[in-house]
Amino acid sequence: MSEETPSPHNWRPRRFMVIVGHPDDADFGPAGTASAWIDAGSEGWLVCCTSGDAGGEDPEANPLELAQAREDEQRRAARIVGYQGVTFLHQPDGNLVNDLSLREMLVRAIRTFKPDAVLAGDPEVVINRGGGINHTDHRAAAMAAVDAVYPAARNPMAFPWLQRQGLPAYRVRRLYLMWSNQPDVWIDVSAAADRKIEALRAHESQLHDPEAVFTRVRDRMAEQGAAIGVAAAESYRLVVFDQDPAEPESAAGQPKAQ
């Protein structure tokens, strides 16, 4: 391994939460990381801001039936990955907005599950590296997740009624931003790559050519794995809020919230 090759990122949270816009986003996104962490002893929870009721190409389809099917698919996929559970916030697919209501729901979820780390999209990405537009719901969910983690979840004066309901301020320690054009950490998911594919296979309503999708996803994991000299990896832009001095991994060079 050359000196220019970064080392695999080995920090692992005790608990983590994945926040995404739609059913299947978490499985196209950090399912390898989630599976690897869960196998190593972490507990994970998934939050989907919408139920994917606009995720089809048939204008005559019943959106409520589609939403139910996609929730069922996501629950099956979540069981494959090993999440403790899934929360659906039932926001409108295609019209997700980073507003106070959504941030309150995310803060409630964070303060309830108390994750050490949150995984979400990178809200700065509009044009994906190599082309393609980052879906508006992906951007809204990502920005809402960032705003919920910092400062809202840790601020006792944000949504004060949550405090009175037994959900005091809570500090998430790290934020991992997926699908970023500026990745700075890579997590080895070689042992979990097959599980990521099996989780994706659960989303039957969204896979018109499953094998082509799986090939593309495997190729992407292999490409990211090459960055750290392993068979498969997933990359993130990492923000460290609270670093324990006793932890062996240094946070030097990692961005911090101001």
C-alpha positions in Angstrom: 0.0 0.0 0.0 1.5 3.3 -1.1 2.0 6.3 1.3 -0.7 8.2 -0.7 -3.3 5.5 0.0 -5.5 6.5 3.0 -6.1 4.0 5.8 -9.6 2.5 6.3 -11.6 4.5 8.8 -12.0 2.3 11.9 -13.9 4.3 14.4 -17.3 2.7 15.2 -20.3 4.1 17.1 -22.1 2.3 19.8 -25.4 3.5 18.2 -26.0 5.2 14.9 -28.9 6.6 12.9 -29.3 6.8 9.2 -31.6 9.7 7.9 -32.7 9.6 4.3 -35.4 10.9 2.0 -36.9 7.8 0.6 -37.2 4.0 1.1 -34.2 2.4 -0.7 -31.9 5.5 -0.2 -30.3 3.9 2.8 -29.6 0.7 0.8 -28.2 2.5 -2.2 -26.3 4.6 0.4 -24.7 3.3 3.6 -26.1 -0.2 3.9 -22.6 -1.7 3.7 -21.3 0.5 6.5 -24.5 -0.1 8.6 -24.2 -3.9 8.1 -20.5 -3.9 9.0 -21.0 -1.8 12.1 -24.0 -3.9 13.2 -22.0 -7.1 12.7 -19.3 -5.6 15.0 -21.8 -4.9 17.7 -23.3 -1.5 16.9 -27.1 -0.7 17.1 -28.6 1.1 14.2 -31.9 2.9 13.5 -33.3 4.1 10.1 -35.4 7.2 9.5 -37.1 7.7 6.1 -38.6 11.2 5.7 -41.0 10.0 3.0 -42.6 6.7 2.1 -41.9 7.0 -1.6 -45.5 7.6 -2.7 -44.3 9.3 -5.9 -41.6 6.8 -6.7 -43.2 5.2 -9.8 -43.7 5.8 -13.5 -47.4 4.8 -13.8 -49.6 7.9 -13.5 -52.6 5.7 -12.7 -50.9 4.1 -9.7 -52.5 4.6 -6.3 -49.9 6.6 -4.3 -51.1 5.2 -1.0 -50.7 1.6 -2.2 -47.3 2.5 -3.6 -46.2 4.0 -0.2 -47.4 0.9 1.6 -45.5 -1.4 -0.8 -42.3 0.7 -0.4 -42.5 0.8 3.4 -42.9 -3.0 3.4 -39.9 -3.3 1.1 -37.8 -1.0 3.3 -38.8 -3.0 6.4 -37.6 -6.2 4.7 -34.3 -4.5 3.7 -33.9 -3.1 7.2 -34.2 -6.6 8.7 -31.5 -7.8 6.2 -29.1 -5.1 7.3 -30.0 -5.6 10.9 -31.4 -2.2 12.1 -33.2 -2.1 15.4 -36.2 -0.5 13.6 -37.4 2.0 11.0 -39.3 5.2 11.4 -41.3 6.7 8.5 -42.1 10.4 8.9 -44.7 10.3 6.0 -43.7 13.6 4.4 -44.8 14.1 0.8 -42.5 12.4 -1.7 -41.1 14.9 -4.2 -42.1 17.8 -2.0 -39.9 17.4 1.0 -39.0 20.7 2.7 -36.4 21.4 5.4 -38.8 23.2 7.7 -39.3 23.4 11.5 -41.8 20.5 11.4 -39.4 18.1 9.8 -36.5 19.2 12.0 -38.6 18.7 15.1 -39.4 15.2 14.0 -35.8 14.5 13.4 -34.7 16.0 16.7 -37.3 13.8 18.4 -35.9 10.7 16.7 -32.4 11.6 17.6 -33.1 12.4 21.3 -35.1 9.2 21.5 -32.6 6.8 20.0 -29.5 8.7 21.2 -27.1 7.8 18.4 -23.3 8.5 18.6 -23.2 9.0 14.9 -25.7 10.1 12.2 -25.4 9.2 8.6 -27.1 11.4 6.0 -26.6 12.9 2.6 -24.2 15.7 1.8 -26.5 18.8 1.5 -23.9 20.7 -0.5 -24.2 18.3 -3.5 -26.5 19.5 -6.2 -24.6 18.0 -9.2 -23.1 14.6 -8.5 -19.5 14.0 -9.3 -19.5 12.6 -12.9 -22.8 14.2 -13.7 -26.4 13.7 -12.6 -28.6 15.8 -10.4 -29.0 15.0 -6.7 -32.7 14.6 -6.0 -34.4 17.6 -4.3 -35.7 15.3 -1.6 -32.2 14.0 -1.0 -30.9 17.5 -0.5 -33.8 18.5 1.8 -33.4 15.4 3.9 -29.7 16.0 4.1 -30.0 19.6 5.2 -32.7 18.8 7.7 -30.5 16.0 9.2 -27.5 18.4 9.5 -29.7 21.1 11.1 -31.3 18.6 13.5 -27.9 17.3 14.6 -26.4 20.7 15.0 -27.5 22.8 16.7 -31.1 21.7 17.4 -30.7 18.2 19.0 -28.1 19.5 21.4 -29.8 22.8 22.2 -32.1 22.5 25.3 -33.9 25.7 24.1 -34.8 24.2 20.7 -38.3 22.7 20.7 -38.5 23.1 24.5 -41.7 21.0 24.7 -39.6 18.0 23.9 -37.6 18.6 27.1 -40.9 18.6 29.0 -41.8 15.3 27.3 -38.7 13.6 28.7 -36.4 14.2 25.7 -33.6 16.4 26.9 -30.9 17.9 24.7 -28.6 15.2 23.2 -25.2 15.6 21.6 -24.4 13.5 18.4 -20.7 13.0 18.3 -20.1 12.5 14.6 -21.9 13.2 11.3 -21.1 11.0 8.2 -22.2 12.6 4.9 -22.7 10.1 2.1 -22.8 10.6 -1.7 -20.4 13.5 -1.2 -18.2 15.1 -3.8 -15.6 15.7 -1.0 -15.1 12.4 0.8 -12.4 12.2 3.4 -12.9 8.8 5.0 -13.5 5.4 3.6 -15.0 2.5 5.5 -14.1 -1.1 4.5 -17.4 -3.0 3.7 -15.8 -6.0 2.0 -17.5 -8.5 4.3 -20.8 -6.7 4.0 -21.0 -6.0 0.3 -23.3 -9.0 -0.4 -25.7 -8.0 2.4 -26.0 -4.5 0.8 -27.0 -6.2 -2.5 -29.5 -8.4 -0.7 -31.0 -5.3 1.0 -31.3 -3.6 -2.4 -33.0 -6.7 -3.8 -35.9 -6.2 -1.4 -36.9 -3.0 -3.3 -38.7 -4.8 -6.1 -40.9 -1.9 -7.1 -37.9 0.2 -7.9 -35.7 -2.3 -9.7 -36.5 -2.6 -13.4 -33.2 -4.2 -14.3 -31.9 -5.6 -10.9 -28.7 -7.2 -12.1 -27.6 -4.0 -13.9 -28.2 -2.1 -10.7 -26.3 -4.6 -8.6 -23.4 -4.5 -11.0 -23.3 -0.7 -10.9 -23.4 -0.7 -7.1 -20.7 -3.4 -6.8 -18.5 -1.5 -9.2 -18.9 1.7 -7.1 -18.0 -0.2 -3.9 -14.9 -1.7 -5.7 -13.9 1.8 -6.9 -14.1 3.2 -3.4 -12.4 0.2 -2.0 -9.4 0.8 -4.3 -8.9 4.1 -2.6 -7.9 2.3 0.6 -6.6 -0.9 -0.8 -9.6 -3.2 0.0 -12.2 -5.1 -2.1 -15.1 -2.8 -1.3 -15.7 0.4 0.6 -18.1 3.3 1.2 -16.9 6.9 1.4 -18.1 9.8 3.5 -17.4 13.4 4.4 -16.9 13.3 8.1 -17.7 16.1 10.7 -16.5 15.4 14.2 -18.3 17.3 17.0 -17.0 15.6 20.1 -13.7 13.6 20.2 -12.9 11.5 23.2 -9.2 12.1 24.0 -8.9 8.4 25.0 -9.9 7.3 21.5 -7.0 5.9 19.5 -8.1 7.5 16.3 -7.0 11.2 15.9 -9.6 13.6 14.6 -6.8 15.9 13.3 -7.8 17.4 10.0 -11.5 16.7 10.4 -13.9 19.6 10.2 -15.6 20.7 13.4 -18.8 22.6 13.9 -18.3 26.2 14.9 
